[in-house]
Amino acid sequence: MTSREARSVAVVAVAQTDHVRAADGLSEVEMLLPVLRDVLGRTGLSAGEIDFTCSGSSDYLAGRPFSFTMALDGVGAWPPISESHVEMDGAFAVYEAWVKILTGEADTALVYAYGKSSAGDLPEVLTRQLDPYYLAPLWPDSVALAALQARALIDAGGTDERELAQVAARSRRAARDNPHARLRGSPDAGTLLESDYLARPLRRHDLPPVTDGAAAVVLAAGEVAHRLTGPDRRPAWIRGMDHRVEPHGLGLRDLTDSPSTRLSAAHAGLFDEGAPPCEVAELHAPFTAQEVILRKALRLGEETVVNPSGGPLAANPVMAAGLLRIGEAAARIGRGECRRAVAHATSGPCLQQNLVAVLEADGPAEGGESA
Amino acid sequence: MNTAPSHEVLSAPLVVEFPFTRSLGPVQSAFLTGLRERTVLGVRASDGRTLVPPTEYDPVTAEEIRDLVEVGQAGTVTTWCWNGSPRRGQPLRHPFAWVLVRLDGADTALLHALDAPDGPDSVRTGMRVRIRWAEERGGAITDIACFEPDREGGTRPPARPAPHTGEFTDPVTGIVAHARLDYTYTPGRAQTRYLEALAEHRTMGERCPRCRKVYVPPRGACPTCGVPTREQVEVGPAGTVTTFCVVNIKAKGLDIEVPYVYAHIALDGAGLALHGRIGGIPYDQVRMGLRVEPVWTGSGRYPDHYRPTGEPDAPYQTYKELL
């Protein structure tokens, strides 16, 4: 689905926490609330003036049932608001909100996501998302599954350990310019390669940092988007967005490729004939080898800067890390630093499910409803 | 930025344990029963591939698939990684390799552990491995204890696996999947302040700066206005029963005689009711408007229950907004 003949929808405001190893002094709503205040403040709207609210989180992270209902305390849900939640990354909540606006049921949407991974043992917690018959009883942790994928890519000639170290070093050095990131700076690839394996072929630098954090965006349609963005910012128009899933059986998939990303990108308009290349790609690749796979699936070349924010290798608040990719790409367009960007989010083991959004600076004319 | 006195934030271990009882489809049942009988079954997909582990539905067309075949018990590693520090619940307690193995006759790979006593340098993609069966088997993926290097070689069965009925005596129809996750629970600033005051026999709420409502217990935000609540307000100690129920079912692990009364109690000065047990009065004499106060017992950090104060009942008008 593309938005070509439908309403134009833009990301008009972005906010996030300073991401930390453990926000253990704060409850989830206490961690989230300043981000909600910030993102709404940028638009001048109150929660009651937002047409639709959608969030992404998982009770498994903090081990707290119905944590998303507690998080709603931070929104201000009275009188009753139109609200929804996905037990997924907040990027998938953006998709739901985008569709809601495209249908004309809403003009504005607040989307937020948060994760306090520090409360549990994240690699172990993530085993509970796996097939309960054949995988979960073996407790294969998320690092092991990513390592199987990296090995498959290396053996297929798709990368080597040096390139993976370069991805890690480049990401964390880029994060020096990102005050919200958790890891800012890195030794060079050669130094990184001197460290021991953590889960051969992966070393510590190939893994994302365990992170607590939250993020939020506001979406708006057409004229409303222009009004809410303010004079010193521009809306980041969602040119298209799509998400696709692959089989859950790891052995059924080619782990060295991401056909679901490629198909999502095609539907999102990334490969449209005559479309200019993206200057920026924000990729939700928590493990280094996954960036290599995604670059290929998205056909990214030298002209595209990948993860100038540092990406999930610099801050990986699970459930918010994909939303942050959309937020970072939109913020870059909002500040006038680029005109076309692609954002990607993933869910499940080894890039099982993937979402791609194409964002552009050029939207409908002022006062117009469609491009 | 915080007007309240700072406290060290509370934390406590939290264990979440849950056994999931799951039923099996016919293909999964045949596969897991087969493992119990040291037989590995795959299923033929519509494109001719043999899927191991088998699925109930075709991964491409979503059709039901039922043509079972028996595949080999040795196979080839398609990818691997080293696990130097096995975690709780994983197949082996000593360092091992995770592997995806394509069994002979199968077109897809199965995830499991490879026992590689010679370490990571002895493992490579393409190596031959074979199943080591668990001594006790009950129809689960863990009936395969792990894989081990297949040093014999040359034992490959025919390329085309033989059809199998999938019928066994006493088939497995379900599994119980145990899960346990360990957390460190931290209630955050507002609830830490609340719990610490309670331990000192004081009930502290927080007032919303916008709507002025006093939340007890506080959660750090006004759910109506969506703004932080920071102003500390002591409420109670006495309060009014706004509504109640009589509990006739004994809860597991709870040492309270039934029937007893569980009530909503609006503490004096609070903007909403909290809930607690009513004691010190026969259950059938509890009523709306009853005035009660908290009772701490022993070294308890929170009230054990609430008992009547002996004051006259509160008029309905005084608490009707708090129902």
HADDOCK unambig.tbl for C-alpha pairs under 7 A between the chains (distance, minus, plus):
assign (segid A and resid 24 and name CA) (segid B and resid 186 and name CA) 6.15 0.50 0.50
assign (segid A and resid 25 and name CA) (segid B and resid 9 and name CA) 5.65 0.50 0.50
assign (segid A and resid 25 and name CA) (segid B and resid 188 and name CA) 5.25 0.50 0.50
assign (segid A and resid 25 and name CA) (segid B and resid 189 and name CA) 6.22 0.50 0.50
assign (segid A and resid 26 and name CA) (segid B and resid 188 and name CA) 3.97 0.50 0.50
assign (segid A and resid 26 and name CA) (segid B and resid 189 and name CA) 5.73 0.50 0.50
assign (segid A and resid 27 and name CA) (segid B and resid 186 and name CA) 6.91 0.50 0.50
assign (segid A and resid 27 and name CA) (segid B and resid 187 and name CA) 5.55 0.50 0.50
assign (segid A and resid 27 and name CA) (segid B and resid 188 and name CA) 4.05 0.50 0.50
assign (segid A and resid 30 and name CA) (segid B and resid 220 and name CA) 6.31 0.50 0.50
assign (segid A and resid 63 and name CA) (segid B and resid 183 and name CA) 6.66 0.50 0.50
assign (segid A and resid 72 and name CA) (segid B and resid 223 and name CA) 6.90 0.50 0.50
assign (segid A and resid 73 and name CA) (segid B and resid 221 and name CA) 5.97 0.50 0.50
assign (segid A and resid 73 and name CA) (segid B and resid 222 and name CA) 6.18 0.50 0.50
assign (segid A and resid 73 and name CA) (segid B and resid 223 and name CA) 3.81 0.50 0.50
assign (segid A and resid 73 and name CA) (segid B and resid 226 and name CA) 6.05 0.50 0.50
assign (segid A and resid 74 and name CA) (segid B and resid 221 and name CA) 5.81 0.50 0.50
assign (segid A and resid 74 and name CA) (segid B and resid 223 and name CA) 6.16 0.50 0.50
assign (segid A and resid 74 and name CA) (segid B and resid 226 and name CA) 4.58 0.50 0.50
assign (segid A and resid 74 and name CA) (segid B and resid 227 and name CA) 6.57 0.50 0.50
assign (segid A and resid 75 and name CA) (segid B and resid 223 and name CA) 6.85 0.50 0.50
assign (segid A and resid 75 and name CA) (segid B and resid 226 and name CA) 4.56 0.50 0.50
assign (segid A and resid 76 and name CA) (segid B and resid 222 and name CA) 6.89 0.50 0.50
assign (segid A and resid 76 and name CA) (segid B and resid 223 and name CA) 4.79 0.50 0.50
assign (segid A and resid 76 and name CA) (segid B and resid 224 and name CA) 4.44 0.50 0.50
assign (segid A and resid 76 and name CA) (segid B and resid 225 and name CA) 4.42 0.50 0.50
assign (segid A and resid 76 and name CA) (segid B and resid 226 and name CA) 3.60 0.50 0.50
assign (segid A and resid 77 and name CA) (segid B and resid 223 and name CA) 6.22 0.50 0.50
assign (segid A and resid 77 and name CA) (segid B and resid 224 and name CA) 5.55 0.50 0.50
assign (segid A and resid 78 and name CA) (segid B and resid 224 and name CA) 4.77 0.50 0.50
assign (segid A and resid 119 and name CA) (segid B and resid 183 and name CA) 5.22 0.50 0.50
assign (segid A and resid 119 and name CA) (segid B and resid 184 and name CA) 5.05 0.50 0.50
assign (segid A and resid 119 and name CA) (segid B and resid 185 and name CA) 6.27 0.50 0.50
assign (segid A and resid 120 and name CA) (segid B and resid 182 and name CA) 6.11 0.50 0.50
assign (segid A and resid 120 and name CA) (segid B and resid 183 and name CA) 4.38 0.50 0.50
assign (segid A and resid 120 and name CA) (segid B and resid 184 and name CA) 6.49 0.50 0.50
assign (segid A and resid 125 and name CA) (segid B and resid 181 and name CA) 6.79 0.50 0.50
assign (segid A and resid 134 and name CA) (segid B and resid 141 and name CA) 5.68 0.50 0.50
assign (segid A and resid 137 and name CA) (segid B and resid 177 and name CA) 6.78 0.50 0.50
assign (segid A and resid 138 and name CA) (segid B and resid 89 and name CA) 6.54 0.50 0.50
assign (segid A and resid 138 and name CA) (segid B and resid 90 and name CA) 5.14 0.50 0.50
assign (segid A and resid 138 and name CA) (segid B and resid 91 and name CA) 6.03 0.50 0.50
assign (segid A and resid 139 and name CA) (segid B and resid 89 and name CA) 5.95 0.50 0.50
assign (segid A and resid 139 and name CA) (segid B and resid 90 and name CA) 5.32 0.50 0.50
assign (segid A and resid 140 and name CA) (segid B and resid 90 and name CA) 6.94 0.50 0.50
assign (segid A and resid 144 and name CA) (segid B and resid 81 and name CA) 6.68 0.50 0.50
assign (segid A and resid 147 and name CA) (segid B and resid 81 and name CA) 5.72 0.50 0.50
assign (segid A and resid 148 and name CA) (segid B and resid 79 and name CA) 5.82 0.50 0.50
assign (segid A and resid 148 and name CA) (segid B and resid 80 and name CA) 5.20 0.50 0.50
assign (segid A and resid 148 and name CA) (segid B and resid 81 and name CA) 5.42 0.50 0.50
assign (segid A and resid 151 and name CA) (segid B and resid 79 and name CA) 6.09 0.50 0.50
assign (segid A and resid 151 and name CA) (segid B and resid 80 and name CA) 6.44 0.50 0.50
assign (segid A and resid 151 and name CA) (segid B and resid 81 and name CA) 6.86 0.50 0.50
assign (segid A and resid 152 and name CA) (segid B and resid 79 and name CA) 5.30 0.50 0.50
assign (segid A and resid 199 and name CA) (segid B and resid 81 and name CA) 6.30 0.50 0.50
assign (segid A and resid 199 and name CA) (segid B and resid 82 and name CA) 5.21 0.50 0.50
assign (segid A and resid 199 and name CA) (segid B and resid 83 and name CA) 5.59 0.50 0.50
assign (segid A and resid 199 and name CA) (segid B and resid 84 and name CA) 6.93 0.50 0.50
assign (segid A and resid 200 and name CA) (segid B and resid 81 and name CA) 5.42 0.50 0.50
assign (segid A and resid 200 and name CA) (segid B and resid 82 and name CA) 5.04 0.50 0.50
assign (segid A and resid 201 and name CA) (segid B and resid 81 and name CA) 6.43 0.50 0.50
assign (segid A and resid 247 and name CA) (segid B and resid 59 and name CA) 6.67 0.50 0.50
assign (segid A and resid 251 and name CA) (segid B and resid 100 and name CA) 6.73 0.50 0.50
assign (segid A and resid 251 and name CA) (segid B and resid 108 and name CA) 5.33 0.50 0.50
assign (segid A and resid 251 and name CA) (segid B and resid 109 and name CA) 4.21 0.50 0.50
assign (segid A and resid 251 and name CA) (segid B and resid 110 and name CA) 5.76 0.50 0.50
assign (segid A and resid 252 and name CA) (segid B and resid 108 and name CA) 5.50 0.50 0.50
assign (segid A and resid 252 and name CA) (segid B and resid 109 and name CA) 6.81 0.50 0.50
